[in-house]
Amino acid sequence: MGAMTTTADRAPAPPDRGCVACIGVFDGVHRGHQALLALARLRSRAAGLPLVAVTFDPHPLSVVRPESAPTTLATIEHRVELLHAAGADVVDVLAFDASLAATAPADFVQEILLDRIGVREIVVGENFRFGHRAAGTVDTLRDAGRRLGFSVTPVPLVGDGAERWSSTLTRSLITTGDVAAGADALGRPYRLEGVVVHGDHRGRELGFPTANLAWAGNPTIPEDGVYAGWVGIDGEPLPAAISIGTNPQFGGRVQRVESYVLDRDDLDLYDRQIRVEFAHRIRGQERFADVSALVDRMAVDVSEARVLLGTGA
């Protein structure tokens, strides 16, 4: 069994007390996850038990099929924060490694769900799979529950209209630049976070100083283009125009995320941690006839960002 950790400096629920548990990767904690957690919280309160969200880091596919591993929708720290906000009393993060991947469904039930957290009820999505080669299903859990004394509540997938909210759908919306629809699926704007590093310093020369974001891990990056959004600095969201791309105007080759905080040229953000949130797409990446045309278009982008963000024309 791989090493396992808890987050937010909280231990799992004592097994002798018991809990109601939700289990899943919960990447992005989108509105489908939120609906599942809301039901689980109702069940936990009715039973007088804490709600424990059991999740995994890194994403299981990065271990069992790394070539198919998806980009992520939130850092593990952000995911824990979101799970607490969605109703979890405790978030228990299991370190997913080759040992955990090889754990048989029956052993997962006994060692994790019973011995570790003393589960009394499990609330999961109706398509939930677990254990070695994803052999465990909701029916597997039900059979185990009848023998071992816990109940299982499967929750149908939910969505808006014909689409069901999922991490795959949300990832697709964001990677194609539809950050507004992505925000609808998430229930909040999509967020990247990282440290501000030095770039080419061209933005300041052009009159629009930008913060160049360096991120860790493998986050989902919106399609190249210009966006209206927010830059979070020490918890304060500031309106911004955000550029993603290789900067073809100057022959760039490396994809960057650069944010201009509207009407601010006094910010020294180098080496500071920031959050970049995406609200609306303004346009795709373009190469202009000359630098003057680029600067004119950047001024239009900033004006459009103000309107889209409701900060003035």
N, C-alpha and C positions, 0 to 999 in steps of 0.2 A: 504494500500500500504506500503510495507516495506521501510526501510530507504535506501536511494540511495546516492552514493558518486561518485565523479569524481576523476580522478587520474592525476598525473603529475602537480598538482596545477593549473589545467585548468578547467574552468566551461564549461558546455555544450554550444553549439552554441546558441546565443540569438534567441528565437522563431520567433521574428519579422524579423530576417534576413533570417532564413531558412538554410537548409543544405541538402546534400546527405548523407544517412545513410546506413551503413552495420550493421547487427544484427546477433549475434551468440555467442556461448560459446568461440569459437576460441581457444580451448585447443591446445597448441603447436604452433599455427599459422603456420601450415604446408603449403606445396606448393599449395594445393587446396585453402586454405584460402588466400594465397598470390595472386593467380590468381583472386579471387573474389575482393580483395581490389584494385588490379591494375586496373580492369575495373571500379570499383566505383570511383577511383581517376580520371580517364579519364572523367567520367561523371560529377564529381564535378568541374573539371577545365573548362569543356565546359560550365557549367552553371554559373561559377563564384561564386560557393558556397563552404564552407568548407566541408570536409569529416569527419563525426563523426562515429566512431566505437562504437557501443553499445554492451557491453558484461556483463557477470554475474559472481558474486563470492559470495559464493562457487558454485561449479558445481550444476546445478539444480537437478540432480539425488540424490545428497547427502541430499537434503531436501525432495523430493517427494518419493524416493525409496532408502533410505540409504543403504539397503542391496545389491543394484545393482550399487552403485556409483563406477565409475571407478577410478583408480589411475590417477594422473595428469601428464601432459607432460611439465608443466612450472609453476612456482610460478605466482601469480597474478602480481607481480612487473615485472617479466620477460615478461609476456604476454603483458602488457601495452607497454613495451619497443619495443617488436616485432611488435605490431600493429602500433606504430608510424613509425618504420622502413619500414613497408610495405605500408605506404602512408597515414595513418590517421592523420588528423590535430588535432583532439580531440578524446580522449578515455574516454567514459562515462561508468563507472562500476556501475551496479545496484546490490545492496546487495540482493541476492536471499534468501528469507525467506518464511515462510508459507503464509504470506499475499500476496507477489508477486506471489507465486505459484497459489493462488486462484483467481488471477485477470483474468476476462473474456477477450477474445481477443479484443472485441470492446473497453473495458476500457483501455487496454494496448495501442491500437492505439491512443485513444484520450489523455490519460494522459501522456504517455511517448513520443510517436512519434510526436504528434502535440503540446500539451501544453508545453512539456519540451524542445524539440529541434526544433520544427517547420519544420518537414521534408517536403521536396519537391519531393524527389525521394528516393526509397528504393531499394538497391541492395542486394539480398540474394541468397543463394543456392536454387536450385529447390526443394529440399526436406525440406525446412525450416518449422518448426512448432513452435507455440508460444501460450501463454495463458493457462488458466486452462485446465488441462488434455491434453495439446498440441492440443487443438481443432482448433486453428488457422492455416491456410495454406497459400500458395501463393495466392490461389484463394480468400481467406478471405481478404488478403491485397488488392488485385486488386479491389474487390467489394467496400471496404472502400475508396480506392483511387479515384474511380470514383465519389463517393459522396462527398468526403472531399477535393479533389483537389491535390492529389499527385500521382505520377506514381510509378510503380513497375517493376523492371528488374530482373527476375529470371536468375540465372547463372547455366548451366549444370555442374555436377560434372566432374572434370578433373583428369587425372592421367597419368601414364607412362605405355603404353601397355594395358593389360587387367585389371590391378588393378587401382582403383580410390583412390586418396589420401584421407585419412580420419584419424581422431584421433584414431579410433578403430584399423585401420590397423597399424598405426605408433606404437601404444601401444603394439600390438601383436609382431611386429618385435623386439622391444626393450626388452620385457620381455622374448623372446626366445633367446636373445643374439646377434641377427643380427643387431648390432648397425650401421654397414656400410649402410645397406638398410634403417634403420631408419633415418640415416643422409640424405640419398637421398630423402626420403619422406618429411623430415623437411626442406631441403635446407641448413642444417648446422648440426654440431655434436649435439647429444643429451647431455643435461647438467643437472647435479645435483648440488645443492648448499647448503651450511650449514656452521656450525662452527666446527673447529677442536677440538676434545676432546681427553683426555687420553684413551689409550687402555691398552693392556698388555705389551707394550714396547718390544715385541719380535722382531719386525722388526729391530730395531737398534742392538739388540744382534746378529742377523743373518747377519748383514752387509747391510741391506736395510731399513733404517728408513722410516716409513710411517706416513702419516697424516690420522687419523681416523675421518671420516666425520659423524657428527650428523646433521640430516636433520629435518625440520619441515613439518607438513602436511602429505600427503599420495602420495608421488611421485612414478612414475614408476621406478622400480629398475631392471636393466638388470639381466639376468640369472646369477647364480653363475659361476664364472670363472675368468680368467685373461684377461685384455684388455690393449691395447695401447691407450693413449689419452693425455690429457693436464690438468694441474692444473693451474687455474687462480688465481694469487695472486696480489691484487692491480691492476687488469687490465692487468697484464703481463702473457701470457700463457707459461707455462713451460712443456716440454715433460715429460711424466710419464708412468709408468707401474701401472695398477690399479687392485687390487684384490677385488672381491666381494664373500662373502661366510661366513661360520660359522667357518672356520679354523679347519677342522676335524683332522688335524695333531696333534692338542693339545686338542682335545675333546671339542672344542667350540660348543656353541648352538645358539648364537645370530648372525644374519646376519650383516656383517659390510662391509663398503666400505672404503678401505685403499689404499692410493696412495703413490707410491715412485717416487719422482721427480728425474729423471735420473741424477746420478753423483752428487747429492747434499746431503751432510750430515750436512750442516751448517744452515739449516732453522729452526727457532723456530716459529711454526705456531699455537701453542696451543691458543685457544680462538679467533682465527682469522677467518673471513669469507673467504671461498674459493669457487671456482667453479671447478667442475670436468667434463670434456667433454670426450666423448667416441668416438674413431675413428675406432678401429678394435678389433675384438675378437681374442685372441691368443690361448686360450684353455679353457676347462672346469675345474671345481674344482676337485682336486685330493687329495688322501692321499698316501704318499710315504712310502717306507720301513723304512726309518729312517730320522732324521733331516738333515744328510749330503746329502742325495738324494734330499731332499726338497731344500736345499741351492743351489745345482747344477742346479736344474730345475729353480729356481728363477733367476740365472745368465743367463740361456738360455732365459727366458722370457724377461729380460731386453734387451738382444741383439736383440731379435725379435722386441721388441717395438721400438728400435732405427731404425731398418730397415723400419718398417711400417710407422714410423713418418718422415722418411727422415732425421734423425739427425746423420746418420753414422752407420757403422756396429758394 
